[in-house]
């Protein structure tokens, strides 16, 4: 039987820290392994459950500026090394920054436009 990749979106390696706020528990300065337009993999033994929702603050630090992206996500994958999160909501500025991160870190940026259009997830 063939093992097909279920992911529909391009994942890019990206080093940054995130804060995760679950109901009753906050995890600060967690490292991420990769990022896509609709999710991320967060490293660490976080001891959470599939389906749990959280608020995410992704910290981007430049030479002169600090930017924080804010998203809402739910856990879709659990591994010994961390958790897979799927974004279900983010503001327009966060989407714009996230889109640029994925675009500029992608091996095939010209193929990314359709992916971005299919994944607009603005606040409801």
MODELLER restraints for C-alpha pairs under 7 A, 6 or more apart:
rsr = mdl.restraints
at = mdl.atoms
rsr.add(forms.Gaussian(group=physical.xy_distance, feature=features.Distance(at['CA:9:A'], at['CA:36:A']), mean=6.35, stdev=0.5))
rsr.add(forms.Gaussian(group=physical.xy_distance, feature=features.Distance(at['CA:9:A'], at['CA:37:A']), mean=6.99, stdev=0.5))
rsr.add(forms.Gaussian(group=physical.xy_distance, feature=features.Distance(at['CA:9:A'], at['CA:115:A']), mean=6.82, stdev=0.5))
rsr.add(forms.Gaussian(group=physical.xy_distance, feature=features.Distance(at['CA:10:A'], at['CA:36:A']), mean=5.83, stdev=0.5))
rsr.add(forms.Gaussian(group=physical.xy_distance, feature=features.Distance(at['CA:11:A'], at['CA:34:A']), mean=6.12, stdev=0.5))
rsr.add(forms.Gaussian(group=physical.xy_distance, feature=features.Distance(at['CA:11:A'], at['CA:35:A']), mean=5.40, stdev=0.5))
rsr.add(forms.Gaussian(group=physical.xy_distance, feature=features.Distance(at['CA:11:A'], at['CA:36:A']), mean=4.65, stdev=0.5))
rsr.add(forms.Gaussian(group=physical.xy_distance, feature=features.Distance(at['CA:12:A'], at['CA:34:A']), mean=5.40, stdev=0.5))
rsr.add(forms.Gaussian(group=physical.xy_distance, feature=features.Distance(at['CA:12:A'], at['CA:35:A']), mean=5.43, stdev=0.5))
rsr.add(forms.Gaussian(group=physical.xy_distance, feature=features.Distance(at['CA:12:A'], at['CA:36:A']), mean=6.36, stdev=0.5))
rsr.add(forms.Gaussian(group=physical.xy_distance, feature=features.Distance(at['CA:12:A'], at['CA:102:A']), mean=6.27, stdev=0.5))
rsr.add(forms.Gaussian(group=physical.xy_distance, feature=features.Distance(at['CA:12:A'], at['CA:105:A']), mean=6.05, stdev=0.5))
rsr.add(forms.Gaussian(group=physical.xy_distance, feature=features.Distance(at['CA:12:A'], at['CA:106:A']), mean=6.03, stdev=0.5))
rsr.add(forms.Gaussian(group=physical.xy_distance, feature=features.Distance(at['CA:13:A'], at['CA:33:A']), mean=6.14, stdev=0.5))
rsr.add(forms.Gaussian(group=physical.xy_distance, feature=features.Distance(at['CA:13:A'], at['CA:34:A']), mean=4.38, stdev=0.5))
rsr.add(forms.Gaussian(group=physical.xy_distance, feature=features.Distance(at['CA:13:A'], at['CA:35:A']), mean=6.47, stdev=0.5))
rsr.add(forms.Gaussian(group=physical.xy_distance, feature=features.Distance(at['CA:14:A'], at['CA:33:A']), mean=6.35, stdev=0.5))
rsr.add(forms.Gaussian(group=physical.xy_distance, feature=features.Distance(at['CA:14:A'], at['CA:34:A']), mean=5.27, stdev=0.5))
rsr.add(forms.Gaussian(group=physical.xy_distance, feature=features.Distance(at['CA:14:A'], at['CA:35:A']), mean=6.37, stdev=0.5))
rsr.add(forms.Gaussian(group=physical.xy_distance, feature=features.Distance(at['CA:15:A'], at['CA:31:A']), mean=6.96, stdev=0.5))
rsr.add(forms.Gaussian(group=physical.xy_distance, feature=features.Distance(at['CA:15:A'], at['CA:32:A']), mean=6.09, stdev=0.5))
rsr.add(forms.Gaussian(group=physical.xy_distance, feature=features.Distance(at['CA:15:A'], at['CA:33:A']), mean=6.71, stdev=0.5))
rsr.add(forms.Gaussian(group=physical.xy_distance, feature=features.Distance(at['CA:16:A'], at['CA:31:A']), mean=6.00, stdev=0.5))
rsr.add(forms.Gaussian(group=physical.xy_distance, feature=features.Distance(at['CA:16:A'], at['CA:32:A']), mean=6.10, stdev=0.5))
rsr.add(forms.Gaussian(group=physical.xy_distance, feature=features.Distance(at['CA:16:A'], at['CA:59:A']), mean=6.45, stdev=0.5))
rsr.add(forms.Gaussian(group=physical.xy_distance, feature=features.Distance(at['CA:16:A'], at['CA:60:A']), mean=6.60, stdev=0.5))
rsr.add(forms.Gaussian(group=physical.xy_distance, feature=features.Distance(at['CA:17:A'], at['CA:29:A']), mean=5.01, stdev=0.5))
rsr.add(forms.Gaussian(group=physical.xy_distance, feature=features.Distance(at['CA:17:A'], at['CA:30:A']), mean=5.21, stdev=0.5))
rsr.add(forms.Gaussian(group=physical.xy_distance, feature=features.Distance(at['CA:17:A'], at['CA:31:A']), mean=4.72, stdev=0.5))
rsr.add(forms.Gaussian(group=physical.xy_distance, feature=features.Distance(at['CA:17:A'], at['CA:32:A']), mean=6.39, stdev=0.5))
rsr.add(forms.Gaussian(group=physical.xy_distance, feature=features.Distance(at['CA:17:A'], at['CA:58:A']), mean=6.16, stdev=0.5))
rsr.add(forms.Gaussian(group=physical.xy_distance, feature=features.Distance(at['CA:17:A'], at['CA:59:A']), mean=5.69, stdev=0.5))
rsr.add(forms.Gaussian(group=physical.xy_distance, feature=features.Distance(at['CA:18:A'], at['CA:28:A']), mean=6.64, stdev=0.5))
rsr.add(forms.Gaussian(group=physical.xy_distance, feature=features.Distance(at['CA:18:A'], at['CA:29:A']), mean=5.21, stdev=0.5))
rsr.add(forms.Gaussian(group=physical.xy_distance, feature=features.Distance(at['CA:18:A'], at['CA:30:A']), mean=5.15, stdev=0.5))
rsr.add(forms.Gaussian(group=physical.xy_distance, feature=features.Distance(at['CA:18:A'], at['CA:31:A']), mean=6.46, stdev=0.5))
rsr.add(forms.Gaussian(group=physical.xy_distance, feature=features.Distance(at['CA:18:A'], at['CA:56:A']), mean=6.61, stdev=0.5))
rsr.add(forms.Gaussian(group=physical.xy_distance, feature=features.Distance(at['CA:18:A'], at['CA:57:A']), mean=5.45, stdev=0.5))
rsr.add(forms.Gaussian(group=physical.xy_distance, feature=features.Distance(at['CA:18:A'], at['CA:58:A']), mean=4.43, stdev=0.5))
rsr.add(forms.Gaussian(group=physical.xy_distance, feature=features.Distance(at['CA:18:A'], at['CA:59:A']), mean=5.94, stdev=0.5))
rsr.add(forms.Gaussian(group=physical.xy_distance, feature=features.Distance(at['CA:19:A'], at['CA:27:A']), mean=5.66, stdev=0.5))
rsr.add(forms.Gaussian(group=physical.xy_distance, feature=features.Distance(at['CA:19:A'], at['CA:28:A']), mean=4.40, stdev=0.5))
rsr.add(forms.Gaussian(group=physical.xy_distance, feature=features.Distance(at['CA:19:A'], at['CA:29:A']), mean=5.46, stdev=0.5))
rsr.add(forms.Gaussian(group=physical.xy_distance, feature=features.Distance(at['CA:19:A'], at['CA:30:A']), mean=6.28, stdev=0.5))
rsr.add(forms.Gaussian(group=physical.xy_distance, feature=features.Distance(at['CA:19:A'], at['CA:56:A']), mean=5.71, stdev=0.5))
rsr.add(forms.Gaussian(group=physical.xy_distance, feature=features.Distance(at['CA:19:A'], at['CA:57:A']), mean=5.15, stdev=0.5))
rsr.add(forms.Gaussian(group=physical.xy_distance, feature=features.Distance(at['CA:19:A'], at['CA:58:A']), mean=6.66, stdev=0.5))
rsr.add(forms.Gaussian(group=physical.xy_distance, feature=features.Distance(at['CA:20:A'], at['CA:26:A']), mean=5.66, stdev=0.5))
rsr.add(forms.Gaussian(group=physical.xy_distance, feature=features.Distance(at['CA:20:A'], at['CA:27:A']), mean=5.12, stdev=0.5))
rsr.add(forms.Gaussian(group=physical.xy_distance, feature=features.Distance(at['CA:20:A'], at['CA:28:A']), mean=6.48, stdev=0.5))
rsr.add(forms.Gaussian(group=physical.xy_distance, feature=features.Distance(at['CA:20:A'], at['CA:54:A']), mean=6.20, stdev=0.5))
rsr.add(forms.Gaussian(group=physical.xy_distance, feature=features.Distance(at['CA:20:A'], at['CA:55:A']), mean=5.80, stdev=0.5))
rsr.add(forms.Gaussian(group=physical.xy_distance, feature=features.Distance(at['CA:20:A'], at['CA:56:A']), mean=4.85, stdev=0.5))
rsr.add(forms.Gaussian(group=physical.xy_distance, feature=features.Distance(at['CA:20:A'], at['CA:57:A']), mean=6.75, stdev=0.5))
rsr.add(forms.Gaussian(group=physical.xy_distance, feature=features.Distance(at['CA:21:A'], at['CA:27:A']), mean=6.48, stdev=0.5))
rsr.add(forms.Gaussian(group=physical.xy_distance, feature=features.Distance(at['CA:21:A'], at['CA:54:A']), mean=5.24, stdev=0.5))
rsr.add(forms.Gaussian(group=physical.xy_distance, feature=features.Distance(at['CA:21:A'], at['CA:55:A']), mean=5.06, stdev=0.5))
rsr.add(forms.Gaussian(group=physical.xy_distance, feature=features.Distance(at['CA:21:A'], at['CA:56:A']), mean=6.51, stdev=0.5))
rsr.add(forms.Gaussian(group=physical.xy_distance, feature=features.Distance(at['CA:22:A'], at['CA:53:A']), mean=6.46, stdev=0.5))
rsr.add(forms.Gaussian(group=physical.xy_distance, feature=features.Distance(at['CA:22:A'], at['CA:54:A']), mean=4.59, stdev=0.5))
rsr.add(forms.Gaussian(group=physical.xy_distance, feature=features.Distance(at['CA:22:A'], at['CA:55:A']), mean=6.75, stdev=0.5))
rsr.add(forms.Gaussian(group=physical.xy_distance, feature=features.Distance(at['CA:30:A'], at['CA:42:A']), mean=6.73, stdev=0.5))
rsr.add(forms.Gaussian(group=physical.xy_distance, feature=features.Distance(at['CA:30:A'], at['CA:43:A']), mean=6.66, stdev=0.5))
rsr.add(forms.Gaussian(group=physical.xy_distance, feature=features.Distance(at['CA:31:A'], at['CA:42:A']), mean=5.98, stdev=0.5))
rsr.add(forms.Gaussian(group=physical.xy_distance, feature=features.Distance(at['CA:31:A'], at['CA:43:A']), mean=5.56, stdev=0.5))
rsr.add(forms.Gaussian(group=physical.xy_distance, feature=features.Distance(at['CA:32:A'], at['CA:41:A']), mean=5.69, stdev=0.5))
rsr.add(forms.Gaussian(group=physical.xy_distance, feature=features.Distance(at['CA:32:A'], at['CA:42:A']), mean=4.35, stdev=0.5))
rsr.add(forms.Gaussian(group=physical.xy_distance, feature=features.Distance(at['CA:32:A'], at['CA:43:A']), mean=5.58, stdev=0.5))
rsr.add(forms.Gaussian(group=physical.xy_distance, feature=features.Distance(at['CA:33:A'], at['CA:41:A']), mean=5.56, stdev=0.5))
rsr.add(forms.Gaussian(group=physical.xy_distance, feature=features.Distance(at['CA:33:A'], at['CA:42:A']), mean=6.16, stdev=0.5))
rsr.add(forms.Gaussian(group=physical.xy_distance, feature=features.Distance(at['CA:33:A'], at['CA:43:A']), mean=6.46, stdev=0.5))
rsr.add(forms.Gaussian(group=physical.xy_distance, feature=features.Distance(at['CA:34:A'], at['CA:40:A']), mean=5.66, stdev=0.5))
rsr.add(forms.Gaussian(group=physical.xy_distance, feature=features.Distance(at['CA:34:A'], at['CA:41:A']), mean=5.59, stdev=0.5))
rsr.add(forms.Gaussian(group=physical.xy_distance, feature=features.Distance(at['CA:35:A'], at['CA:41:A']), mean=6.70, stdev=0.5))
rsr.add(forms.Gaussian(group=physical.xy_distance, feature=features.Distance(at['CA:36:A'], at['CA:102:A']), mean=6.22, stdev=0.5))
rsr.add(forms.Gaussian(group=physical.xy_distance, feature=features.Distance(at['CA:37:A'], at['CA:98:A']), mean=6.44, stdev=0.5))
rsr.add(forms.Gaussian(group=physical.xy_distance, feature=features.Distance(at['CA:37:A'], at['CA:99:A']), mean=6.21, stdev=0.5))
rsr.add(forms.Gaussian(group=physical.xy_distance, feature=features.Distance(at['CA:37:A'], at['CA:102:A']), mean=6.68, stdev=0.5))
rsr.add(forms.Gaussian(group=physical.xy_distance, feature=features.Distance(at['CA:37:A'], at['CA:116:A']), mean=6.92, stdev=0.5))
rsr.add(forms.Gaussian(group=physical.xy_distance, feature=features.Distance(at['CA:38:A'], at['CA:86:A']), mean=5.83, stdev=0.5))
rsr.add(forms.Gaussian(group=physical.xy_distance, feature=features.Distance(at['CA:38:A'], at['CA:87:A']), mean=5.12, stdev=0.5))
rsr.add(forms.Gaussian(group=physical.xy_distance, feature=features.Distance(at['CA:38:A'], at['CA:119:A']), mean=6.78, stdev=0.5))
rsr.add(forms.Gaussian(group=physical.xy_distance, feature=features.Distance(at['CA:39:A'], at['CA:85:A']), mean=5.29, stdev=0.5))
rsr.add(forms.Gaussian(group=physical.xy_distance, feature=features.Distance(at['CA:39:A'], at['CA:86:A']), mean=4.31, stdev=0.5))
rsr.add(forms.Gaussian(group=physical.xy_distance, feature=features.Distance(at['CA:39:A'], at['CA:87:A']), mean=5.21, stdev=0.5))
rsr.add(forms.Gaussian(group=physical.xy_distance, feature=features.Distance(at['CA:40:A'], at['CA:84:A']), mean=5.92, stdev=0.5))
rsr.add(forms.Gaussian(group=physical.xy_distance, feature=features.Distance(at['CA:40:A'], at['CA:85:A']), mean=5.37, stdev=0.5))
rsr.add(forms.Gaussian(group=physical.xy_distance, feature=features.Distance(at['CA:40:A'], at['CA:86:A']), mean=6.86, stdev=0.5))
rsr.add(forms.Gaussian(group=physical.xy_distance, feature=features.Distance(at['CA:41:A'], at['CA:82:A']), mean=6.87, stdev=0.5))
rsr.add(forms.Gaussian(group=physical.xy_distance, feature=features.Distance(at['CA:41:A'], at['CA:83:A']), mean=5.66, stdev=0.5))
rsr.add(forms.Gaussian(group=physical.xy_distance, feature=features.Distance(at['CA:41:A'], at['CA:84:A']), mean=4.45, stdev=0.5))
rsr.add(forms.Gaussian(group=physical.xy_distance, feature=features.Distance(at['CA:41:A'], at['CA:85:A']), mean=6.17, stdev=0.5))
rsr.add(forms.Gaussian(group=physical.xy_distance, feature=features.Distance(at['CA:42:A'], at['CA:82:A']), mean=5.45, stdev=0.5))
rsr.add(forms.Gaussian(group=physical.xy_distance, feature=features.Distance(at['CA:42:A'], at['CA:83:A']), mean=5.37, stdev=0.5))
rsr.add(forms.Gaussian(group=physical.xy_distance, feature=features.Distance(at['CA:42:A'], at['CA:84:A']), mean=6.44, stdev=0.5))
rsr.add(forms.Gaussian(group=physical.xy_distance, feature=features.Distance(at['CA:43:A'], at['CA:81:A']), mean=5.72, stdev=0.5))
rsr.add(forms.Gaussian(group=physical.xy_distance, feature=features.Distance(at['CA:43:A'], at['CA:82:A']), mean=4.23, stdev=0.5))
rsr.add(forms.Gaussian(group=physical.xy_distance, feature=features.Distance(at['CA:43:A'], at['CA:83:A']), mean=6.67, stdev=0.5))
rsr.add(forms.Gaussian(group=physical.xy_distance, feature=features.Distance(at['CA:44:A'], at['CA:81:A']), mean=5.52, stdev=0.5))
rsr.add(forms.Gaussian(group=physical.xy_distance, feature=features.Distance(at['CA:44:A'], at['CA:82:A']), mean=4.64, stdev=0.5))
rsr.add(forms.Gaussian(group=physical.xy_distance, feature=features.Distance(at['CA:45:A'], at['CA:80:A']), mean=6.49, stdev=0.5))
rsr.add(forms.Gaussian(group=physical.xy_distance, feature=features.Distance(at['CA:45:A'], at['CA:81:A']), mean=6.23, stdev=0.5))
rsr.add(forms.Gaussian(group=physical.xy_distance, feature=features.Distance(at['CA:45:A'], at['CA:82:A']), mean=5.64, stdev=0.5))
rsr.add(forms.Gaussian(group=physical.xy_distance, feature=features.Distance(at['CA:46:A'], at['CA:82:A']), mean=6.71, stdev=0.5))
rsr.add(forms.Gaussian(group=physical.xy_distance, feature=features.Distance(at['CA:49:A'], at['CA:75:A']), mean=6.98, stdev=0.5))
rsr.add(forms.Gaussian(group=physical.xy_distance, feature=features.Distance(at['CA:50:A'], at['CA:75:A']), mean=5.01, stdev=0.5))
rsr.add(forms.Gaussian(group=physical.xy_distance, feature=features.Distance(at['CA:50:A'], at['CA:76:A']), mean=5.52, stdev=0.5))
rsr.add(forms.Gaussian(group=physical.xy_distance, feature=features.Distance(at['CA:50:A'], at['CA:77:A']), mean=6.43, stdev=0.5))
rsr.add(forms.Gaussian(group=physical.xy_distance, feature=features.Distance(at['CA:50:A'], at['CA:78:A']), mean=6.95, stdev=0.5))
rsr.add(forms.Gaussian(group=physical.xy_distance, feature=features.Distance(at['CA:51:A'], at['CA:74:A']), mean=5.51, stdev=0.5))
rsr.add(forms.Gaussian(group=physical.xy_distance, feature=features.Distance(at['CA:51:A'], at['CA:75:A']), mean=5.02, stdev=0.5))
rsr.add(forms.Gaussian(group=physical.xy_distance, feature=features.Distance(at['CA:51:A'], at['CA:76:A']), mean=6.22, stdev=0.5))
rsr.add(forms.Gaussian(group=physical.xy_distance, feature=features.Distance(at['CA:52:A'], at['CA:74:A']), mean=5.37, stdev=0.5))
rsr.add(forms.Gaussian(group=physical.xy_distance, feature=features.Distance(at['CA:52:A'], at['CA:75:A']), mean=5.52, stdev=0.5))
rsr.add(forms.Gaussian(group=physical.xy_distance, feature=features.Distance(at['CA:53:A'], at['CA:73:A']), mean=5.61, stdev=0.5))
rsr.add(forms.Gaussian(group=physical.xy_distance, feature=features.Distance(at['CA:53:A'], at['CA:74:A']), mean=4.17, stdev=0.5))
rsr.add(forms.Gaussian(group=physical.xy_distance, feature=features.Distance(at['CA:53:A'], at['CA:75:A']), mean=6.53, stdev=0.5))
rsr.add(forms.Gaussian(group=physical.xy_distance, feature=features.Distance(at['CA:54:A'], at['CA:72:A']), mean=5.88, stdev=0.5))
rsr.add(forms.Gaussian(group=physical.xy_distance, feature=features.Distance(at['CA:54:A'], at['CA:73:A']), mean=5.50, stdev=0.5))
rsr.add(forms.Gaussian(group=physical.xy_distance, feature=features.Distance(at['CA:54:A'], at['CA:74:A']), mean=6.18, stdev=0.5))
rsr.add(forms.Gaussian(group=physical.xy_distance, feature=features.Distance(at['CA:55:A'], at['CA:71:A']), mean=6.00, stdev=0.5))
rsr.add(forms.Gaussian(group=physical.xy_distance, feature=features.Distance(at['CA:55:A'], at['CA:72:A']), mean=4.65, stdev=0.5))
rsr.add(forms.Gaussian(group=physical.xy_distance, feature=features.Distance(at['CA:55:A'], at['CA:73:A']), mean=6.45, stdev=0.5))
rsr.add(forms.Gaussian(group=physical.xy_distance, feature=features.Distance(at['CA:56:A'], at['CA:70:A']), mean=5.58, stdev=0.5))
rsr.add(forms.Gaussian(group=physical.xy_distance, feature=features.Distance(at['CA:56:A'], at['CA:71:A']), mean=5.14, stdev=0.5))
rsr.add(forms.Gaussian(group=physical.xy_distance, feature=features.Distance(at['CA:56:A'], at['CA:72:A']), mean=5.97, stdev=0.5))
rsr.add(forms.Gaussian(group=physical.xy_distance, feature=features.Distance(at['CA:57:A'], at['CA:68:A']), mean=6.12, stdev=0.5))
rsr.add(forms.Gaussian(group=physical.xy_distance, feature=features.Distance(at['CA:57:A'], at['CA:69:A']), mean=5.57, stdev=0.5))
rsr.add(forms.Gaussian(group=physical.xy_distance, feature=features.Distance(at['CA:57:A'], at['CA:70:A']), mean=4.73, stdev=0.5))
rsr.add(forms.Gaussian(group=physical.xy_distance, feature=features.Distance(at['CA:57:A'], at['CA:71:A']), mean=6.71, stdev=0.5))
rsr.add(forms.Gaussian(group=physical.xy_distance, feature=features.Distance(at['CA:58:A'], at['CA:68:A']), mean=5.47, stdev=0.5))
rsr.add(forms.Gaussian(group=physical.xy_distance, feature=features.Distance(at['CA:58:A'], at['CA:69:A']), mean=4.98, stdev=0.5))
rsr.add(forms.Gaussian(group=physical.xy_distance, feature=features.Distance(at['CA:58:A'], at['CA:70:A']), mean=6.43, stdev=0.5))
rsr.add(forms.Gaussian(group=physical.xy_distance, feature=features.Distance(at['CA:59:A'], at['CA:67:A']), mean=6.14, stdev=0.5))
rsr.add(forms.Gaussian(group=physical.xy_distance, feature=features.Distance(at['CA:59:A'], at['CA:68:A']), mean=4.71, stdev=0.5))
rsr.add(forms.Gaussian(group=physical.xy_distance, feature=features.Distance(at['CA:59:A'], at['CA:69:A']), mean=6.62, stdev=0.5))
rsr.add(forms.Gaussian(group=physical.xy_distance, feature=features.Distance(at['CA:60:A'], at['CA:66:A']), mean=5.76, stdev=0.5))
rsr.add(forms.Gaussian(group=physical.xy_distance, feature=features.Distance(at['CA:60:A'], at['CA:67:A']), mean=5.07, stdev=0.5))
rsr.add(forms.Gaussian(group=physical.xy_distance, feature=features.Distance(at['CA:60:A'], at['CA:68:A']), mean=6.00, stdev=0.5))
rsr.add(forms.Gaussian(group=physical.xy_distance, feature=features.Distance(at['CA:61:A'], at['CA:67:A']), mean=6.39, stdev=0.5))
rsr.add(forms.Gaussian(group=physical.xy_distance, feature=features.Distance(at['CA:69:A'], at['CA:94:A']), mean=4.80, stdev=0.5))
rsr.add(forms.Gaussian(group=physical.xy_distance, feature=features.Distance(at['CA:70:A'], at['CA:90:A']), mean=6.18, stdev=0.5))
rsr.add(forms.Gaussian(group=physical.xy_distance, feature=features.Distance(at['CA:70:A'], at['CA:94:A']), mean=6.15, stdev=0.5))
rsr.add(forms.Gaussian(group=physical.xy_distance, feature=features.Distance(at['CA:71:A'], at['CA:87:A']), mean=6.49, stdev=0.5))
rsr.add(forms.Gaussian(group=physical.xy_distance, feature=features.Distance(at['CA:71:A'], at['CA:89:A']), mean=5.75, stdev=0.5))
rsr.add(forms.Gaussian(group=physical.xy_distance, feature=features.Distance(at['CA:71:A'], at['CA:90:A']), mean=4.43, stdev=0.5))
rsr.add(forms.Gaussian(group=physical.xy_distance, feature=features.Distance(at['CA:72:A'], at['CA:87:A']), mean=5.68, stdev=0.5))
rsr.add(forms.Gaussian(group=physical.xy_distance, feature=features.Distance(at['CA:72:A'], at['CA:88:A']), mean=5.85, stdev=0.5))
rsr.add(forms.Gaussian(group=physical.xy_distance, feature=features.Distance(at['CA:72:A'], at['CA:89:A']), mean=5.11, stdev=0.5))
rsr.add(forms.Gaussian(group=physical.xy_distance, feature=features.Distance(at['CA:72:A'], at['CA:90:A']), mean=6.33, stdev=0.5))
rsr.add(forms.Gaussian(group=physical.xy_distance, feature=features.Distance(at['CA:73:A'], at['CA:85:A']), mean=5.91, stdev=0.5))
rsr.add(forms.Gaussian(group=physical.xy_distance, feature=features.Distance(at['CA:73:A'], at['CA:86:A']), mean=5.16, stdev=0.5))
rsr.add(forms.Gaussian(group=physical.xy_distance, feature=features.Distance(at['CA:73:A'], at['CA:87:A']), mean=4.16, stdev=0.5))
rsr.add(forms.Gaussian(group=physical.xy_distance, feature=features.Distance(at['CA:73:A'], at['CA:88:A']), mean=5.42, stdev=0.5))
rsr.add(forms.Gaussian(group=physical.xy_distance, feature=features.Distance(at['CA:74:A'], at['CA:85:A']), mean=5.49, stdev=0.5))
rsr.add(forms.Gaussian(group=physical.xy_distance, feature=features.Distance(at['CA:74:A'], at['CA:86:A']), mean=5.45, stdev=0.5))
rsr.add(forms.Gaussian(group=physical.xy_distance, feature=features.Distance(at['CA:74:A'], at['CA:87:A']), mean=6.70, stdev=0.5))
rsr.add(forms.Gaussian(group=physical.xy_distance, feature=features.Distance(at['CA:75:A'], at['CA:83:A']), mean=6.72, stdev=0.5))
rsr.add(forms.Gaussian(group=physical.xy_distance, feature=features.Distance(at['CA:75:A'], at['CA:84:A']), mean=5.82, stdev=0.5))
rsr.add(forms.Gaussian(group=physical.xy_distance, feature=features.Distance(at['CA:75:A'], at['CA:85:A']), mean=4.59, stdev=0.5))
rsr.add(forms.Gaussian(group=physical.xy_distance, feature=features.Distance(at['CA:75:A'], at['CA:86:A']), mean=6.41, stdev=0.5))
rsr.add(forms.Gaussian(group=physical.xy_distance, feature=features.Distance(at['CA:76:A'], at['CA:84:A']), mean=5.57, stdev=0.5))
rsr.add(forms.Gaussian(group=physical.xy_distance, feature=features.Distance(at['CA:76:A'], at['CA:85:A']), mean=5.66, stdev=0.5))
rsr.add(forms.Gaussian(group=physical.xy_distance, feature=features.Distance(at['CA:76:A'], at['CA:86:A']), mean=6.40, stdev=0.5))
rsr.add(forms.Gaussian(group=physical.xy_distance, feature=features.Distance(at['CA:77:A'], at['CA:83:A']), mean=5.59, stdev=0.5))
rsr.add(forms.Gaussian(group=physical.xy_distance, feature=features.Distance(at['CA:77:A'], at['CA:84:A']), mean=4.58, stdev=0.5))
rsr.add(forms.Gaussian(group=physical.xy_distance, feature=features.Distance(at['CA:78:A'], at['CA:84:A']), mean=6.35, stdev=0.5))
rsr.add(forms.Gaussian(group=physical.xy_distance, feature=features.Distance(at['CA:88:A'], at['CA:121:A']), mean=6.30, stdev=0.5))
rsr.add(forms.Gaussian(group=physical.xy_distance, feature=features.Distance(at['CA:89:A'], at['CA:121:A']), mean=5.28, stdev=0.5))
rsr.add(forms.Gaussian(group=physical.xy_distance, feature=features.Distance(at['CA:89:A'], at['CA:122:A']), mean=5.60, stdev=0.5))
rsr.add(forms.Gaussian(group=physical.xy_distance, feature=features.Distance(at['CA:89:A'], at['CA:123:A']), mean=5.43, stdev=0.5))
rsr.add(forms.Gaussian(group=physical.xy_distance, feature=features.Distance(at['CA:90:A'], at['CA:121:A']), mean=6.27, stdev=0.5))
rsr.add(forms.Gaussian(group=physical.xy_distance, feature=features.Distance(at['CA:90:A'], at['CA:122:A']), mean=5.43, stdev=0.5))
rsr.add(forms.Gaussian(group=physical.xy_distance, feature=features.Distance(at['CA:90:A'], at['CA:123:A']), mean=5.87, stdev=0.5))
rsr.add(forms.Gaussian(group=physical.xy_distance, feature=features.Distance(at['CA:91:A'], at['CA:122:A']), mean=5.67, stdev=0.5))
rsr.add(forms.Gaussian(group=physical.xy_distance, feature=features.Distance(at['CA:91:A'], at['CA:123:A']), mean=6.06, stdev=0.5))
rsr.add(forms.Gaussian(group=physical.xy_distance, feature=features.Distance(at['CA:92:A'], at['CA:122:A']), mean=6.41, stdev=0.5))
rsr.add(forms.Gaussian(group=physical.xy_distance, feature=features.Distance(at['CA:103:A'], at['CA:109:A']), mean=5.23, stdev=0.5))
rsr.add(forms.Gaussian(group=physical.xy_distance, feature=features.Distance(at['CA:103:A'], at['CA:112:A']), mean=6.62, stdev=0.5))
